[in-house]
Amino acid sequence: MLMAIPPSDGMAPDPFGLILGLFWTPYADWIYTAVSISGLLTVVWLVLRPPRPPAP
């Protein structure tokens, strides 16, 4: 789990961690899985779909 934890040495917190923390949700893994699988299926469909019949 990625969370922004302020450092204990007095330095400024990591801005990348703070920005990334805004987009983290408890459902981030499921969202990532759904987007990845739908994108993969779209690419497979575009590559393997039957050819269009020629225009008359």
C-alpha angles and dihedrals in degrees: 000000000000114000133161108247116182112236118249095221094076096254122133115274119259107271092205090058092048093051093044089050090062091062098043116105132171086251096050093113093052092045091050091048094049094047092046095048094044091050092048092049090049092054092046091049092049092049100040103035116120116265118262116257113251117265113259 
